Each structure stands twice: as C-alpha cells, then as structure tokens.
Amino acid sequence: MGIRQYKPVTAGRRGASVSDFAELTKGAKPEKSLLLPKKRKGGRNNQGVVTSRFRGGGHRRALRLVDFRRAKDGVPGTVDSIQYDPNRNTRIALIFYVDGDKRYILAPHGLKAGDQVLSGPDAPPSIGNCLPLKNIPLGTSIHNIEMQPDRGGKLVRAAGLAATLMARDADWAQITLPSGEIRRVPAACRASIGMLSNPDDMNIVLGKAGRKRWSGRKPHNRGTAMNPIDHPHGGGEGRTKGGRHPVSPSGKLAKGGRTRKPRKPSSSAIVRRRRSRRYGQVSMK
C-alpha cells in the first residue's frame, strides 16, 4: 500500500493526502449478514448529557461485526477479500470457512485474497493465524491480544501496530507493546500472528477541516476562550490562563498528569511502564 497525494487545485487539496487503497480487493462489497446499523450519539449518554466533548456529525456508517475471539478452532478458512472498514484505520478480511460460516477478522499486513487462515492450538504460527501465546515462538510479532482467556482480543488493534512475544514463565507470557510497555498476560490467551495492515495511515494529511468533520470530530474550543463557569481558564481581561498550569475542564493537569487508577488490579501485570513524554523529557516510570 501507499499514500496518494492530491493535486493542489484548491487550498484544501494542497498538501492533502489519502491512502491509495491498493491492498483492497477490487469489486468487493460488504457482507450484509455481518453489518449492523450504527446510531450516531454525538458524544452524549442515554440521558442526553455530553460525556465526550467535540463529537458529532460525521458520515453515515454501518458497523462491521469483527471476530476478535477467533475461537473457530480447527476449521480452515479462505480469505475472500480485503475490505475497508470506516470504523477503524486498519483493514479487515472477509473469511469464508469450509463449513459455510462467514466472518470478518483484522487483516494483518501481507494477507491477500485466496490465503488460508486457521485458529486453534494446532495452527502453525503463520500470518493471519490465531493461537494461544504458549504455542507461539518467542520473538514473533503478534496483534489482537487477549488479556483474559476467551474474552476476545483487546490489545494492539490499530493500523500498523504489532507487539512482540518476549518470554514465557509457567502460566504467564511477557509481551512488549507498541507503546514500550512490557506486560504479563496469561499464556492461555490468544493472539494473531503478524503486523496489522495499513501501516502508512499515520502519515496521511487531512488537508482541511472538513475531512475531520466527516469523521465525526467537531472543532476543539480553547479553554481561554470560554467563560469562568465553563472552564478553569475562562474569563479575565484579555488572553490569560489565570496564572496556573494548563488543566482540563474538571481541573486535572493537562500536561503529563497520570490518569490511571493507582490501585487498578491489572497494575500488577505491568512489568515496565510505557514511555511517557512529560515536559519534553522521556521517562521510563
């Protein structure tokens, strides 16, 4: 795959880029049995209160039912097509199993139409296959990693990402995540082999504000432009933050403040924290 540059016919097109979608299967259409309607909520909860700011609008979408569990053991499947999913930045693959079942999976980089995929403890560690961590060779690139057995993949699901299986000890496996965090997960958890597709997504330049609105993101209002009742930085004569460090609307520090719960149960599984950039310095806490 690659990135296609727009011709600078307008100010919005100048510098803008888009994926060339070369890895997608031409003529492939979404599987209707695996589609669900997606209702737009505009960042509001069931009571109509805004809980996620600057969300709303966006293009109409349909949800693709992606199989994150990959629990169809011992049944070979054939990749029918590689398709675009508007709800995520990586590609998805439509799998036709020999028993007639059809499912979507996250497409790893290099998977093509016509390839075979397999799940289960006896599956070989090849691209697209899913098997328990205890059966995967050390040093293998993996994605869609479970945190608890049979609960479905939760980690490493974005475009171009891959974790590395580093070690195993008794019933635990140690993996290095793309963020640099080293974490222990049960060796019975499953993971898929390979790096996820569409690695150039991070290099795409939107070029104009409208493309951000198409994705359902509204303009981000500055706290200094608000009233004191709306934000801690609001009010005052002229442009001022009130003599304090940048904070969120609820008053929490916005630069390098820790947001993880201090006594979260899963903290015991973290061997080394992820790399955090705080005030321009890299720390390994």
QUIUR-V369716 format. One record per pair of residues at least 6 apart in sequence whose C-alpha atoms are under 6 Angstrom apart, sorted by the first residue. I is the first residue (numbers start at 1). J is the second residue. Records with the same first field share a line. If there is no record, write none. Layout:
# QUIUR-V369716
I: J  J
This chain:
# QUIUR-V369716
1: 22  23
2: 20
3: 18  19  20
4: 17  18  19  20
5: 17
6: 13  16  17
8: 14
12: 207  208
16: 205  206  207
17: 204  205
18: 204
24: 82  83
25: 81  82
34: 64  65
35: 63  64
36: 62  63
37: 62  63
38: 62  63
42: 55  56
43: 50  51  52  55
44: 50  51
54: 217  218
55: 216  217  218
56: 216
57: 216
58: 213  214  215  216
59: 214
66: 104  105
67: 104  105
68: 152  153
69: 152
73: 119  120
76: 97  118
77: 95  96  97  116  117
78: 95  96  114  115  116
79: 94  95  113  114  115
80: 94  95  113
81: 93  94  113
82: 92  93
83: 91  92
84: 91
89: 159
90: 158  159  197  198
91: 107
92: 105  106  107
93: 104  105  107
94: 103  104
95: 102  103
96: 102
107: 197
108: 194  195  196  197
109: 195  196  197
117: 128  129
118: 129
119: 129  130  131
120: 131
121: 131
127: 193  194
128: 193
129: 192  193
130: 191  192
131: 190  191
132: 188  189  190
133: 187  189  190
134: 187
138: 165  166
139: 164  165  166
140: 164  165
141: 162  163  164  194
142: 162  163  192  193  194
143: 156  162  191  192
144: 153  155  156  157  191  192
145: 153  154  155  191
146: 152  153  154  189  190
147: 185
148: 189
149: 188  189
159: 196  197  198  199
160: 196  197  198  199
161: 195  196
162: 195
163: 176  177  178
164: 175  176
165: 175
166: 174  175
167: 173  174
171: 186  187
172: 185  186  187
173: 184  185  186  187
174: 183  184
175: 182  183
176: 182
179: 274
180: 274  275
181: 272  273  274
182: 271  272
183: 269  270  271
184: 269
223: 231  233  234
224: 233  234
226: 234
227: 234  235
228: 234  235
231: 249
233: 241
246: 254
247: 253  254
248: 254
256: 278
273: 285
275: 284
276: 282  283
